[in-house]
Amino acid sequence: MKRELHDILCCPVCKGDLTLEVLEEDEREIITGSLTCAACNVVYPIEEGIPNLLPRNRDE
């Protein structure tokens, strides 16, 4: 995921701002990490450079 993409992303559940946590990054993109919505407390993983912004089932 390109770091600049964080500026335009929002939580798909509540449209709140997402906080970025980077675990692994190279010179071009974020490889692993997470995006967290403080408003609804949902965490979206970033794996292999791809943010997974699909809302999870609340029962999981």
N, CA, C and O of each residue as an XYZ file, in Angstrom:
240
protein
N       0.848     -1.171      0.000
C       0.000      0.000      0.000
C       0.891      1.231      0.000
O       1.824      1.326      0.797
N       0.614      2.144     -0.865
C       1.352      3.406     -0.890
C       0.966      4.234      0.346
O      -0.209      4.307      0.706
N       1.936      4.839      0.973
C       1.687      5.648      2.178
C       0.686      6.779      1.900
O      -0.111      7.129      2.770
N       0.729      7.345      0.696
C      -0.178      8.446      0.339
C      -1.646      8.006      0.331
O      -2.542      8.833      0.501
N      -1.891      6.720      0.136
C      -3.256      6.207      0.113
C      -3.947      6.394      1.467
O      -5.168      6.538      1.528
N      -3.175      6.392      2.534
C      -3.738      6.569      3.883
C      -4.523      7.874      3.997
O      -5.519      7.942      4.718
N      -4.077      8.899      3.293
C      -4.728     10.214      3.372
C      -6.152     10.215      2.827
O      -6.955     11.059      3.224
N      -6.481      9.299      1.936
C      -7.816      9.297      1.327
C      -8.708      8.161      1.812
O      -9.886      8.110      1.460
N      -8.168      7.257      2.606
C      -8.965      6.133      3.098
C      -9.772      6.522      4.331
O      -9.347      7.355      5.132
N     -10.944      5.906      4.468
C     -11.743      6.067      5.684
C     -12.352      4.710      6.034
O     -12.349      3.791      5.215
N     -12.858      4.597      7.221
C     -13.467      3.360      7.686
C     -14.717      3.073      6.854
O     -15.589      3.935      6.743
N     -14.821      1.872      6.266
C     -16.011      1.552      5.487
C     -17.258      1.338      6.341
O     -18.373      1.348      5.820
N     -17.082      1.146      7.646
C     -18.220      0.928      8.542
C     -18.851      2.256      8.962
O     -20.064      2.433      8.851
N     -18.012      3.199      9.450
C     -18.565      4.446     10.012
C     -18.042      5.708      9.316
O     -18.450      6.819      9.657
N     -17.145      5.540      8.347
C     -16.522      6.658      7.610
C     -15.563      7.481      8.470
O     -15.215      8.606      8.111
N     -15.134      6.918      9.607
C     -14.191      7.601     10.488
C     -12.769      7.555      9.952
O     -12.472      6.820      9.011
N     -11.892      8.348     10.561
C     -10.476      8.376     10.186
C      -9.797      7.090     10.628
O     -10.163      6.491     11.640
N      -8.795      6.672      9.847
C      -8.043      5.460     10.150
C      -6.634      5.823     10.599
O      -5.996      6.705     10.025
N      -6.158      5.134     11.629
C      -4.797      5.302     12.124
C      -3.937      4.205     11.530
O      -4.301      3.030     11.572
N      -2.805      4.585     10.982
C      -1.897      3.656     10.314
C      -0.834      3.156     11.275
O      -0.203      3.946     11.977
N      -0.634      1.832     11.307
C       0.473      1.223     12.036
C       1.268      0.401     11.034
O       0.730     -0.514     10.410
N       2.541      0.721     10.879
C       3.401      0.051      9.909
C       4.286     -0.956     10.630
O       4.987     -0.612     11.582
N       4.248     -2.209     10.166
C       5.130     -3.242     10.702
C       6.318     -3.498      9.784
O       7.430     -3.749     10.246
N       6.070     -3.431      8.479
C       7.139     -3.644      7.496
C       6.900     -2.720      6.300
O       5.781     -2.593      5.802
N       7.979     -2.084      5.860
C       7.875     -1.119      4.756
C       9.155     -1.172      3.940
O      10.240     -1.348      4.495
N       9.037     -1.020      2.624
C      10.228     -0.859      1.804
C      10.245      0.559      1.253
O       9.454      1.398      1.684
N      11.131      0.837      0.312
C      11.247      2.208     -0.182
C      10.044      2.669     -0.995
O       9.897      3.866     -1.240
N       9.173      1.742     -1.422
C       8.026      2.108     -2.254
C       6.686      2.042     -1.542
O       5.804      2.858     -1.810
N       6.516      1.070     -0.625
C       5.193      0.882     -0.042
C       5.228      0.200      1.319
O       6.257     -0.321      1.748
N       4.075      0.218      1.985
C       3.889     -0.483      3.250
C       3.561     -1.931      2.906
O       2.625     -2.193      2.150
N       4.320     -2.867      3.453
C       4.143     -4.290      3.158
C       3.148     -4.920      4.137
O       2.189     -5.570      3.719
N       3.376     -4.728      5.426
C       2.456     -5.244      6.441
C       2.203     -4.184      7.503
O       3.047     -3.330      7.774
N       1.026     -4.263      8.091
C       0.638     -3.318      9.130
C      -0.860     -3.378      9.327
O      -1.487     -4.408      9.080
N      -1.431     -2.277      9.771
C      -2.873     -2.246      9.984
C      -3.392     -0.815      9.927
O      -2.658      0.155     10.120
N      -4.675     -0.729      9.656
C      -5.417      0.526      9.709
C      -6.495      0.337     10.765
O      -7.263     -0.622     10.705
N      -6.556      1.249     11.734
C      -7.501      1.116     12.840
C      -8.425      2.315     12.898
O      -7.988      3.462     12.799
N      -9.716      2.035     13.059
C     -10.701      3.092     13.242
C     -10.947      3.268     14.739
O     -11.438      2.354     15.402
N     -10.607      4.438     15.268
C     -10.807      4.703     16.692
C     -12.286      4.850     17.024
O     -12.699      4.561     18.147
N     -13.088      5.295     16.062
C     -14.509      5.531     16.322
C     -15.278      4.239     16.566
O     -16.092      4.164     17.486
N     -15.021      3.214     15.739
C     -15.785      1.968     15.912
C     -14.898      0.792     16.315
O     -15.376     -0.338     16.409
N     -13.601      1.050     16.556
C     -12.665      0.062     17.071
C     -12.516     -1.156     16.159
O     -12.427     -2.285     16.640
N     -12.490     -0.930     14.849
C     -12.281     -2.003     13.886
C     -10.865     -1.886     13.344
O     -10.401     -0.791     13.028
N     -10.176     -3.029     13.236
C      -8.807     -3.075     12.716
C      -8.827     -3.760     11.359
O      -9.382     -4.849     11.209
N      -8.216     -3.111     10.369
C      -8.119     -3.650      9.019
C      -6.651     -3.971      8.747
O      -5.808     -3.076      8.812
N      -6.332     -5.221      8.444
C      -4.934     -5.590      8.218
C      -4.424     -5.134      6.847
O      -5.187     -4.983      5.893
N      -3.123     -4.923      6.787
C      -2.417     -4.699      5.522
C      -1.467     -5.883      5.388
O      -0.564     -6.052      6.208
N      -1.665     -6.696      4.364
C      -0.829     -7.875      4.153
C      -0.367     -7.910      2.708
O      -1.164     -7.734      1.786
N       0.927     -8.140      2.518
C       1.536     -8.173      1.184
C       1.232     -6.901      0.394
O       1.059     -6.941     -0.824
N       1.170     -5.766      1.106
C       0.951     -4.472      0.470
C      -0.492     -4.143      0.152
O      -0.769     -3.110     -0.459
N      -1.428     -5.012      0.559
C      -2.839     -4.820      0.226
C      -3.658     -4.591      1.496
O      -3.693     -5.457      2.370
N      -4.319     -3.427      1.610
C      -5.191     -3.212      2.778
C      -6.515     -3.963      2.573
O      -7.144     -3.853      1.521
N      -6.922     -4.716      3.582
C      -8.188     -5.446      3.537
C      -9.233     -4.611      4.263
O      -9.312     -4.639      5.491
N     -10.028     -3.872      3.511
C     -11.024     -2.983      4.093
C     -12.430     -3.574      4.078
O     -13.416     -2.841      4.156
N     -12.521     -4.885      3.978
C     -13.828     -5.526      4.052
C     -14.280     -5.568      5.505
O     -13.548     -6.067      6.360
N     -15.463     -5.057      5.802
C     -15.951     -5.097      7.186
C     -16.102     -6.545      7.647
O     -16.612     -7.392      6.913
N     -15.660     -6.811      8.850
C     -15.775     -8.135      9.419
C     -17.115     -8.318     10.080
O     -17.744     -7.359     10.530
N     -17.542     -9.552     10.134
C     -18.758     -9.915     10.856
C     -18.514     -9.658     12.346
O     -17.485    -10.079     12.873
N     -19.404     -9.001     13.013
C     -19.236     -8.668     14.438
C     -19.068     -9.903     15.319
O     -18.518     -9.800     16.416
N     -19.537    -11.082     14.858
C     -19.453    -12.304     15.654
C     -18.074    -12.952     15.592
O     -17.812    -13.887     16.350
N     -17.173    -12.482     14.704
C     -15.848    -13.094     14.582
C     -14.920    -12.625     15.653
O     -13.763    -13.044     15.695
